[in-house]
Amino acid sequence: MNDASARRVLVTRRTFDEVLAGLRLRFDVDDNQGDQPLTPDELAARAAPCEGIVAAVADAVTPALLDACPRLRVVANCAVGTNNVDIPACTARGVMVTNTPGVLDDTTADHAWALMFAAARRVVSADRWLRDGHWRAWGFMDWHGVDVHHATLGIVGMGRIGRAIARRAAGFDMRVIYHNRKPLPDDQALACGAGYAGLDELLSSADFVVVSVPYGPATHHLIGARELALLKPSAVFVNIARGGVVDDAALVEVLQEGRIAAAGIDVFENEPKLHPGFPALDNAVLTPHIASASRATRLGMAELAARNLVAALEGARPPSLVNPEVLSRAG
Ligand code: DGY
């Protein structure tokens, strides 16, 4: 659409052509199909004339950005996590914030399991060792890992993704314990076969610990040096939540000293920068924040973000509105 009166929206990162085409039927779309991450200044300049932004996890939606965007009515985050968005600042300015819950639960849970297996069975370091030409003879005592089956899985954060991780454990005859702000209703706990535990109890008794909580002030360094010290020496630790939930420096130290068996990490403090200790660790499997990155799921996320944007700008309630109080404020 090239109508000068059309409402302008910004899609901050590369997305699916069909999703952009749908948005172009309604709006004047500024896209970033070149996918160069925008600096805060570039983001502010591009967003300034816009009524809507489809944002990505690395876009910081700050009061300064909002002040630069007087026409803005919606930030459609293309992620379930919203820690990159200052929600109170949006609400105070009457800006709707939406996210993409539900569509990524199973894919993210699958990746948690991929990391559990890869870390437990040393898949990545064995692959590297093999490619590097070290394999001279088969060895009965080589490459011992940790069994997944019949182990105890501890899940910290039992939202939709945590529960999807738990449900998969039945296939491996695992015992599942979880820690959450509030215990689950009985029917939900039963459906995923999980029993409630205090955080310290979970950390000290689980064989696999998977962290799956939203990031915010209450969960900053939820897992720090004290908590990591509670893990069993044979434990496998997995973070698919957000960098910042885990104290990376403390985790690196625990792995360097071999105080746990292994870790699988998808999210990092200050990503895309890594703590300098991570790359040398042979007992850690590292992935670049890709837990939701199947094609089908990323398309589902992009479509949901677009539906949220369209609804917000066309006067309907967005399907996944994070700050509904903004509606009463407007009314
Ligand atoms: C999310 O949705 O919050 C993921 O971390 C990004 O895919």
Boltz pocket constraint, residues with backbone or C-beta under 6 A from the ligand:
constraints:
  - pocket:
      binder: B
      contacts: [[A, 57], [A, 78], [A, 79], [A, 80], [A, 81], [A, 82], [A, 100], [A, 104], [A, 240], [A, 241], [A, 289], [A, 292]]
      max_distance: 6.0
